[in-house]
Amino acid sequence: MEFLLNYGLFLAKIVTFVVAIIAILVIAKSSSSKGGAKGSLEVTNLSELHENNIELMEHHLHDESFLKARDKATKKQRKEQHKARNKEIKEAAKTGELDSQRKPHLFVLDFVGSIDAKEVTQLRQEITAILACASEGDEVLVRLESGGGMVHGYGLAASQLDRIKAANIPLTIAVDKVAASGGYMMACVADKIVSAPFAIVGSIGVIAQIPNFNKLLKKNNIEFEQMTAGEYKRTLTMFGENTDKARDKFKQELQETHDLFKDFIRERRPALDLDSVATGEHWYGSQALALGLIDEVQTSDDLVVAACKDKTVLAVHYVQKKKLSEKFGKAAAQATDDVLLKWVERGQRPIL
């Protein structure tokens, strides 16, 4: 009797747990299916953040007497600046030139690209928001990190950056880690490309690879049929028997894509010697400078700190709402990455 009672309690706990999980999933599904905005724009004032960091550091560098005197002088200076600013705005309001009185801004975007460049969804929202409010004197800095990927995805991402250029807003691309292949396609849209000394730049080439299981299927007496209309509707295939004619056609398509890639870069960086760099090779930042792939060796941090002196620096980030399944998937992927990194560290093997 006691066994049955314990078993009943155990079964009740299991049922309660399962019902709770189902309820959570149902609520999450209903929330994600409701109407409304799919994402939101987040704006962080990097100028204020920079000033706060300096103030915090100075509190550890100077004594209380110095800080009090400095704060008093700063308040007086800001009061005078505020008074002068109010006078400028009043004068501008009389002449209808209020827009020209706004302090120039540097808008900072972050693009960390995946193989399919799905991040272009956020990028287009961020750029649309900037173009809606940008004025003369404003600039855009894109902190770019990508090893490239699908042609159409990165082609669209580059086209989004072209919207900034079309609006006559100076555009700088900063590469702290990597801008290769499709990533470099995006970078060459900019008025200026800067790179960290050991950032990877270039890889102006096209690659495609596909496994073929035809021999394995034949070995196991499995037939594969594929029907198309149009001689080149499908060239190489994973399961059928590939022909030399199909291979030649596929290579021709790769070459055409490479030529389009080179034409795109040639139009935007005409001084670049494409014959020497469009080989599919990549270079580090300091090497890329000598080849003309970039314009300066610098980090994005250097650019942001310098801009804080005479501009208001704003980081603009469009955040998409994620489904519950996507959150779980991202958490699982992050956990896997952490485990692999620990294994590498324990092996004590150099990565460079």
C-alpha positions in Angstrom: 0.0 0.0 0.0 2.8 2.4 0.9 4.5 1.6 -2.4 1.4 2.5 -4.4 1.0 5.7 -2.5 4.6 6.7 -3.2 4.3 5.7 -6.8 1.1 7.8 -7.1 2.8 10.9 -5.6 5.8 10.4 -8.0 3.4 10.1 -11.0 1.5 13.2 -9.9 4.8 15.2 -9.8 5.7 14.0 -13.3 2.3 15.0 -14.7 2.5 18.4 -12.9 6.0 19.0 -14.4 4.9 18.1 -17.9 1.7 20.2 -17.7 3.8 23.2 -16.5 6.2 22.8 -19.5 3.3 22.6 -21.9 1.7 25.7 -20.4 5.0 27.7 -20.7 5.3 26.7 -24.3 1.7 27.6 -25.1 2.1 31.0 -23.5 5.3 31.7 -25.3 3.8 30.7 -28.6 0.7 32.9 -28.1 2.9 35.8 -27.1 5.1 35.5 -30.2 2.0 35.2 -32.5 0.4 38.4 -31.2 0.6 41.5 -33.4 2.9 44.4 -32.8 6.4 45.4 -33.4 8.9 42.6 -34.2 11.7 44.5 -32.7 12.9 47.8 -31.3 15.6 50.3 -31.7 18.1 50.8 -28.9 20.4 53.9 -28.8 23.3 54.1 -26.4 25.1 57.4 -25.9 28.8 56.4 -26.1 29.9 60.0 -25.5 28.3 60.0 -22.0 29.6 56.6 -21.3 33.1 57.7 -22.2 32.8 60.8 -20.0 31.5 58.7 -17.1 34.5 56.4 -17.4 36.9 59.3 -17.3 35.2 60.8 -14.3 35.3 57.5 -12.4 39.0 57.0 -13.1 39.8 60.6 -12.0 38.1 60.0 -8.7 40.8 57.4 -8.1 43.6 59.6 -9.4 43.1 62.9 -7.5 42.4 63.9 -3.9 39.1 65.4 -2.7 40.2 69.0 -2.7 41.3 68.8 -6.4 38.0 67.1 -7.4 35.9 69.7 -5.6 37.7 72.6 -7.3 37.6 70.9 -10.7 33.8 70.1 -10.3 33.1 73.7 -9.4 35.0 75.0 -12.4 33.3 72.5 -14.7 29.8 73.4 -13.5 30.6 77.1 -14.1 31.9 76.3 -17.6 28.8 74.2 -18.4 26.5 76.9 -17.1 28.1 79.5 -19.4 28.0 77.0 -22.4 24.3 76.3 -21.7 23.5 80.0 -21.6 25.4 80.6 -24.9 23.7 77.6 -26.4 20.2 78.9 -25.5 21.1 82.3 -27.1 22.2 80.5 -30.3 19.0 78.5 -30.4 16.8 81.6 -30.0 18.6 83.4 -32.8 18.3 80.3 -35.0 14.6 80.1 -34.3 14.1 83.6 -35.5 15.9 82.9 -38.8 14.4 79.4 -39.3 17.8 77.6 -39.1 17.2 75.4 -36.0 18.4 72.3 -37.8 21.9 73.7 -38.3 22.3 74.3 -34.6 22.4 70.6 -33.7 25.8 69.2 -32.7 27.3 66.8 -35.3 26.8 63.1 -34.5 28.7 59.9 -35.2 26.3 57.0 -35.5 28.0 53.6 -34.7 26.6 50.4 -36.1 27.8 46.8 -35.4 27.6 44.2 -38.1 28.7 40.6 -37.1 27.9 38.6 -40.2 26.9 35.0 -40.5 27.2 32.7 -43.6 23.7 33.8 -44.9 24.1 37.4 -43.7 20.8 37.3 -41.9 21.9 40.3 -39.8 21.1 42.5 -42.8 17.5 42.5 -41.4 18.7 44.6 -38.4 21.1 46.6 -40.5 18.4 47.9 -42.8 16.3 49.0 -39.8 19.3 50.8 -38.3 20.2 52.6 -41.5 16.6 53.6 -42.2 16.4 55.2 -38.7 19.7 57.1 -39.2 18.8 58.4 -42.6 15.5 59.7 -41.2 17.2 62.0 -38.8 20.8 62.6 -40.0 21.8 66.1 -40.9 24.9 67.9 -42.3 28.0 67.1 -40.3 26.9 63.7 -39.2 28.9 60.6 -40.0 28.4 56.8 -39.7 30.9 54.2 -38.4 30.3 50.5 -39.0 32.2 48.1 -36.8 32.3 45.2 -39.2 33.2 41.5 -38.5 32.6 38.9 -41.1 34.4 36.1 -43.0 31.9 36.3 -45.8 29.2 34.0 -47.0 26.3 33.8 -49.5 26.6 36.1 -52.5 23.1 37.4 -52.5 23.1 38.0 -48.7 26.3 40.1 -48.7 25.3 41.8 -51.9 22.2 43.1 -50.1 24.2 44.1 -47.0 26.6 46.1 -49.3 23.5 47.7 -50.9 22.3 48.8 -47.5 25.6 50.6 -46.9 25.3 52.2 -50.3 22.2 53.9 -49.0 24.4 55.9 -46.6 26.7 56.9 -49.4 23.7 58.0 -51.6 22.6 60.3 -48.7 26.1 62.0 -48.8 26.8 60.9 -45.3 30.5 60.0 -44.7 30.9 56.3 -44.0 33.8 54.6 -42.3 34.2 50.9 -41.9 36.4 49.6 -38.9 37.7 46.0 -39.0 38.9 44.8 -35.6 39.0 41.1 -36.4 38.0 40.1 -39.9 36.4 41.4 -43.1 37.0 38.8 -45.8 35.3 37.9 -49.0 31.7 39.1 -48.6 32.8 41.1 -45.5 35.3 42.9 -47.7 32.7 43.5 -50.3 30.8 45.4 -47.6 33.9 47.2 -46.4 34.9 48.6 -49.8 31.6 50.6 -50.0 33.0 53.0 -47.3 34.7 56.3 -47.8 37.5 55.0 -45.5 38.4 51.5 -44.3 40.5 51.2 -41.1 41.8 47.9 -39.7 43.5 46.6 -36.6 47.1 45.5 -37.3 46.3 41.8 -37.2 42.8 41.9 -38.6 42.2 39.6 -41.6 41.3 41.5 -44.8 40.8 40.5 -48.4 40.0 37.0 -49.6 38.6 38.4 -52.9 37.5 35.1 -54.4 34.5 32.8 -54.8 34.3 29.2 -53.5 31.7 26.4 -53.8 31.9 22.8 -52.6 29.4 20.0 -52.7 29.7 16.3 -51.7 28.6 13.6 -54.2 27.0 10.4 -53.0 26.4 8.8 -56.4 28.9 6.0 -56.0 27.6 5.1 -52.6 24.0 5.0 -53.9 25.1 2.7 -56.8 27.0 0.4 -54.4 23.7 0.0 -52.4 21.6 -0.4 -55.6 19.7 2.9 -54.9 18.6 4.8 -58.0 18.4 8.6 -58.1 16.2 10.4 -60.5 16.2 14.2 -61.2 14.1 15.8 -63.9 14.6 19.4 -65.1 13.4 21.7 -67.9 16.3 23.8 -69.2 19.7 22.5 -70.0 21.4 24.2 -67.1 18.6 24.2 -64.5 20.9 22.0 -62.4 24.6 21.5 -63.1 26.3 19.7 -60.2 24.2 17.5 -58.0 24.8 15.7 -54.7 23.2 12.3 -55.7 23.3 12.1 -59.5 26.4 11.4 -61.6 28.1 14.6 -62.5 29.5 15.2 -66.0 32.5 17.2 -67.2 30.1 19.5 -69.1 28.2 20.2 -65.8 31.5 20.9 -64.0 32.6 23.3 -66.7 29.3 25.1 -66.5 29.6 25.4 -62.8 33.2 26.7 -63.0 32.0 29.3 -65.6 29.3 30.5 -63.1 31.9 30.8 -60.4 34.2 32.8 -62.7 31.3 35.1 -63.6 30.5 35.7 -59.9 34.2 36.5 -59.3 34.3 39.0 -62.2 31.2 40.7 -60.7 32.9 40.8 -57.3 36.0 42.4 -58.8 34.0 44.9 -60.8 32.1 45.9 -57.6 35.4 46.6 -55.8 37.1 48.3 -58.8 34.2 50.8 -59.0 34.6 51.7 -55.3 38.4 51.5 -54.9 39.7 52.4 -58.3 43.3 52.8 -57.1 43.5 49.2 -55.9 45.6 46.8 -58.1 43.0 44.1 -58.4 45.2 41.7 -60.4 47.5 41.4 -57.4 44.9 41.1 -54.6 41.9 39.3 -56.2 43.5 35.9 -55.9 41.4 34.6 -53.0 44.3 35.3 -50.5 43.9 37.3 -47.3 46.3 39.6 -45.5 46.7 41.1 -42.1 45.9 44.8 -41.5 49.4 46.1 -41.7 50.0 44.2 -45.0 46.6 45.3 -46.3 47.6 48.9 -45.9 50.6 48.5 -48.1 48.5 46.8 -50.8 45.8 49.5 -50.7 43.0 47.3 -49.4 42.6 49.6 -46.4 43.3 53.3 -45.7 44.6 53.3 -42.1 45.8 50.9 -39.4 43.6 51.7 -36.3 41.0 50.1 -34.1 37.4 51.1 -33.8 38.1 52.2 -30.2 40.5 54.9 -31.5 37.9 56.3 -33.8 35.1 56.4 -31.2 37.3 58.1 -28.6 38.6 60.7 -31.1 35.0 61.4 -32.2 33.9 62.0 -28.6 35.9 65.2 -28.6 33.7 67.1 -31.1 30.7 64.9 -31.8 28.0 63.1 -29.9 28.6 59.4 -30.5 25.5 57.2 -30.5 25.5 53.4 -30.9 22.4 52.4 -32.8 21.2 48.8 -32.5 18.0 47.2 -33.7 17.0 44.3 -31.5 14.6 41.6 -32.9 12.3 39.7 -30.6 13.3 36.1 -30.6 11.1 33.0 -30.2 11.5 30.7 -27.3 13.0 28.0 -29.5 15.6 30.5 -30.9 16.6 31.5 -27.3 17.1 27.8 -26.4 19.0 27.2 -29.6 21.3 30.2 -29.0 21.9 29.1 -25.4 22.8 25.6 -26.5 25.2 26.9 -29.2 26.9 29.2 -26.7 27.3 26.3 -24.2 28.9 24.2 -26.9 31.3 27.0 -27.9 32.3 27.4 -24.2 33.1 23.7 -23.8 35.2 23.6 -27.0 37.1 26.7 -26.0 37.9 25.1 -22.6 39.2 22.0 -24.4 41.5 24.1 -26.5 42.8 26.0 -23.5 43.4 22.7 -21.6 45.4 21.4 -24.6 47.6 24.5 -24.2 48.1 24.7 -28.0 48.7 28.1 -29.6 46.0 29.2 -32.0 48.1 31.8 -34.0 
